[in-house]
Amino acid sequence: SASQSQMEQENNDPPKPKFLIGSLGGQYLQDCLSTSTQPFATIQQFRNENGLKWEEASSCLPLLDLHSISRHSIYSLLVDRLRQTLKEKISKMDQNSLLNLLEMSFPYISFEELSEVPMIILNSLDPIPIQYLKLLSEQSSLYQKCPLTLKRKIWQMNDNLFREELYPLFQEYLRICLPHHEMLSVDPNTPTKRRSEMNCLSEIVEFIGKDRQLYNSVCHNLRQLFVNTKRMGFCSLRGDILMALHDSRISEIVELDPSYQFTWLLDACVRDGKIDSRKLNELKGFFDGLLDGDSIIGDVAMVASNPSVTGMLIKGIFSILEKDSLSEGNESLTYYTQLLSLGLHSHSILDHQSFHLPPLEKSITDQFYPLLNKILLDESIEITHPKEGETVHSSAADRYKKIDSFTPILQSSGGDLCRKIVFYWILVKISKKDHSTLSHLIKCLEPLGDLIADEREFLVSLITEVMNAKHFQIRVIAMDFLFRFKDHSFFIQEQIVRFLMDPHLRMTSKDLMLFLQKCVPSPESMSDENTKARCRALYSPLLEKFKGRTQDQKPINFLYEFVTGQPKPVESSSPSSNAGSPPAEEKKALPQFALGLPSDMMEEFEDLPE
């Protein structure tokens, strides 16, 4: 009988889940049909058991069927309406009711039609039970669906996930900000406008919101990254984040940061290009309120080492030494020097957790400044009022002798600050095409070795000024200086290639060959395969640039062999010149690493520590 067949069919049916949601319904129906002897009866039974339990629907649905309106569209519309009604009720529920509803709905969070319900409940709870946050953080697909407000609560619990979101934005910031940190650059935009145009900075600020814990986490990560990498861009970002929060009027955070007043004052000084007397007094008042040993000195030092701040201070110091005699004390010079010294000690302060304001070194105030002041004033007098009976040569020789005496000062305990000022002076001399003075200044830096490799802002500025100068002797002096340190840092190699990629560069084939022989990394510096691949990828664009631009193939062959690791094949003569000869051998293709690697291989950004 029919009832007996139905009973047999029910006995053969697979076990039924509690709710047939998402793909479970289709899978359950498929399993039932695979064991059914009466498929139409099975489908009808499935409809009866799982269709709308609504009396009016029994007459409405057949009518809608006649109008070719699918059941799927009907059910989807009903789900949307029911979900909206539930959302309105959720907003009025107390915490206990929300927890109960969350317990019932969370198992279905992976279903697209229902995922919004538990997400809204989680967003409405305060606090959120830790077990739900852990489940969301452990499943990437669920984590990615979380709204930002919910992600912030996950980040409070899981700092690793927060770092995964932050580090790509940090990398982007470092890439964007480096040109702004050149020592002679003049940014036409105000700091506020510059920040507003940096999407990566806006995203970081959006991630933080008004959450003090996340802001502290960002600052902690920046401190650690700066200590581990010595990248001044992290110091710049530390101040920019605080000021971007200020620009967004998020007072809940900025007013609680002890370094806020100091950061705001320096930001205003960078905007004006100087420290006026009023701001100088305010900065003094800030430092008068600092306690020796307070950890805030570490954050203040980071802000002071922002390359935009150090550039402003160096220009101020140089301007004073260029125009004023040091026979009497100069208060502005002293304070500029103290601020610059604080910034240059920022890495040591944080690395050793020694939160003390560094004292001024006697070698700076007693030796370096008087000597530099005398040279600059003599140089100025020589230009405007040359002495009678004294040749230009003898006057310059005396000046060069004084410059040569800088070398021991640059290697002394206060040498880091003196080096920064000499770097600035070198760039000024390049811009003025004074190759004679430049050669003596460069000579003072040669014994510094690895210290040069860490000076990213100076190296970028050096190449920029050399390219702008378009002066043969300047180019020879500056590039020979860089060749001495070519194996010290991949970043130096990047700057050398940046110079060669200058579209306005003009160089004979002979000069180009000599240049390439000097600049390519030595085999000893490329001992591991990863370094070798990075260097080859860095130089591969030069092949395309110089190919066909020179009659002499020696530079091209040299580059090809360096990039590919094998000699360049000899091109056969044209087939038309010898009709009976066999077809020319097909030219070997460049290996994959020579054709182009991912862009991140072309950048020198060390793997960031956890």
Buried (B, 14 or more C-beta within 10 A) or exposed (E): EEEEEBEEBEEEBEEEEEEBBBEBBEEBBEBBEEEBEBEEBBBEBBEEEBEBEEEEBEEEBEEBEEEEEEEEEBEEEEEEEEBEEBEEEBEEBEEEEBBEBBEEBBEBBBBEBBBBBBBBBBBBBEEBEEEBBEBBBEEEEBBEBBEEEBBBBBBBBBBEBBBEEBBEBBBBBBEBBBEBBBBBBEBEEEBEEBBBEBEBBBBBBEBBBEBEEBBBBBBEBBBBBBBEBEBBBBBBBBBBBBBBBBBBEBEEBBEEBBBBBBBBBBBBBBBEEBBEEEBBEBBEEBBEEBEEEBEBBBBBBBBBBBBBBBBBBBBBBBBBBBEBEBEEEBEBBEBBBBBBBBBBBBBEBBBEEEBEBBEBBEBBBEBBBBBBBBBBBBBEEBEEEEEEEEEEEEBBEEBBEBBEEBBEBBBBEBBBBBBBBBBBBBBBBBBEEBBEBBBBBBBBBEEBEEBBBBBBBBBBBBBBBBBBBEBEEBBBBBBEBBBBBBBBBBBBBBBBBBBBEBEEBEBEBEBBBEBBEBBBBEEEBBEEEEEBBBBBBBBBBBBEBBEEEBEEBBBBBBBBEBBBEEEBEEEBEEEEEEEEEEEEEEEEEBEEBBEEBEEEBBBBBEEBEE
